[in-house]
Amino acid sequence: MKSLYEHLPPVEIAGRKLVGAVLFGLLVLFAAGVGSAVGLLFVYSTDLPQVEELERYRPSSVTELYDTKGRVIGTFALQRRVIATYDDYPPVLRDALVSIEDKNFWEHSGINYWRIIGAAYRDVESGGKVQGASTLTMQLARNLFLSPDRSFYRKMQESLLAIQIERRFTKQQIFTLYANQIFLGHGAYGYEAASEYYFSKPAKQLKLEEAALLAGLPKAPQYYSPINHPDRAVRRRNLVIDAMLEDGKITAAQANEAKKKLLALNIQKDPNSLAPHYVEEIRRYLEGRYGSDQVHQGGLRVYTSLDMDMQKAARQAVLDGLATYERRHGWSGKLVNIVAEGQSLTRYSDADWDDEPEVNGYTHALVMQVSPAAVQLRFGQHTASLAPADVAWTQAGKTQAGKKKFNLTDVLHAGDIVYVKVLALEAGGKARVSLEQDSGAEGALVAIDNATGEIRAMVGGRDFNLSKFNRATQALRQAGSSFKPYVYAAAVDQGANPDDTILDAATTFQTASGPYTPHNYDEKFEGTITLRRALAQSRNIPALKLADRMGIKTVIDYAHRLGVTANIPAYLPVALGSAEVTLLEQTAAYSVFPNDGLRVAPRYITKVTDYDGRILEEDYSDAKDALSSRTARIMTSMLREVVLHGTAVAAAKARYPFAGKTGTTNDFTDAWFVGFSPNLACGVWIGYDEKKSLGNKETGAKAALPAWLQFMTAALAGKDAGTFEPAPGQAAVVAHKLDTPDVAPGDGEAH
């Protein structure tokens, strides 16, 4: 058989053989390449996450706490994230993000090959990995499933996952997943959370310059932080705007106008700062019931009993009351000085500065400079100055003869940490403040809806940053004369009338521990008086006589009926308030009187739902009869007498019907006022955490009642205060005639 090449010239035969050999070699190389590629794909895909998981994917989301009007008062989260839908993200934000991160997002199938080639060329040219080529889909795959390391292996997996994601999900779904997942600095994940954090508004309301700012953050959230590096953030924002102009998403006029805008952040206030002690109580309860993971990642919706407006009024009342007390006792100095501790004036940061200051709020400030004419202060991004007149109340630097001229340098020094009240916040970071003092005195307040037991406001202390201890729920303090209503409630419930008389005179009681000879606060005796007057004037002898007649165990039983759970020892001085109780229990117990004898357990939560809105729990009022309606109404009228003509007469001029009782303990260590209107009960306690005297004559009427009155007046402003149910033989009390007080404020307090 003849060869195929016999008829060809020798040269041509050699050429054809060479071509054949080359083609064969290429086929072998191609087969090897395909085999290698298939092998590599097999290797890279063996441990590839299953994209199907995205269909069940639910990112960690914030648990939110709402007040009675649906306003957020607190959050629990490992990541600040608010889940949004595609329509929640406005077109201006979508355009900004696509223009700067992935121009061909709506067209490609997960990978932008031309961009990869360009990035590879630039990497080779520069000798390093400087150019990114990831699409939004690839970034989503990396953020959800892969590590952030920049390796060829990770890039291959990222690309394979992106292709799978594109096949299974629509572009809108991919965009939404990405927009909810991406980290944007300062703990914010997703554009909805970032919009709320940086601008205090939902993403739907973003303007062009704001959307461009947020769209520029994924590249490097910390480097381009508008808070820490505003100049870099603006440059990056303008780059995004230029990209949008290049893509035809905006006009040149819109671009120029947006780039001229100054950086205008409105950083979201920490919602937990409004009622931190209250929120902490709820956190402990929720974690105990649902577990930490569910609380911090499950996106629960917790509907609470708190009223944000009342809470603000409560916090203001306690802080103002403490400031008044501090000024009444003069300047003590004893300031912490950071310079003496070796710290820098320019680098110091206080925990108070994590939250934006509020007008009429209190904060700690750093003294930067002191001269005879002025003191320069700094707190956060704000500065303020104090003139000699602002500091004169301290009376520091004066000799006993008062001849030495007042000098600011005698009071404050650079590096001192001072406590100030913010009077005004002005342009350019300027502020006006007044110098106050924090000597360690503490205060607490609780307000409860009488009918439902819902806690409307709670202040557990002066500063949650300094102490997490909740003095409204955790502190057991001697109740003083605020315990006496339990004595009178027991007597009335057993048949006594408020106009029955009792002898206020020197007496000695025989007790198990020996003779007991008590005295009244004023060291005087009034002789024969009515029970009504005895309670109004807080006379000790009548209260002890009543308790002795009934038996102190009977009085303790009535205290427990009204809701006091503390273990109270059965000895006679308990009638004067030597028993230790919490402010919450004391306030809840008092709410029985205007509630016609019905005891309603205090509660924080009305409902809890899961991420999908399913109700996990719904709380209803736990109520039971504690007193007869006759006893409750008589006690209300007697406690109202305390306000009209007794130890709480300072509240007599209020335009609302109030009733309540002052309380002061031995050596003035605890000051109380617990009282109520027809609808709202409130208790205030002032004192030191350690058993330390507040100072001479610092009674409940003087130290606690002003804060109580300030809160109640604000809480009831513009509302129907209601009416007290009349006691037998009396008309209903709506408002009262302003009578001439029988005693001066504070008289009659018991020890």
Order of alpha helices (4+ residues) and beta strands (2+ residues): alpha-beta-beta-beta-alpha-alpha-alpha-alpha-alpha-beta-alpha-alpha-alpha-alpha-alpha-alpha-beta-alpha-beta-beta-beta-alpha-beta-beta-beta-beta-beta-alpha-beta-beta-beta-beta-alpha-alpha-alpha-beta-alpha-beta-beta-beta-beta-alpha-beta-beta-beta-alpha
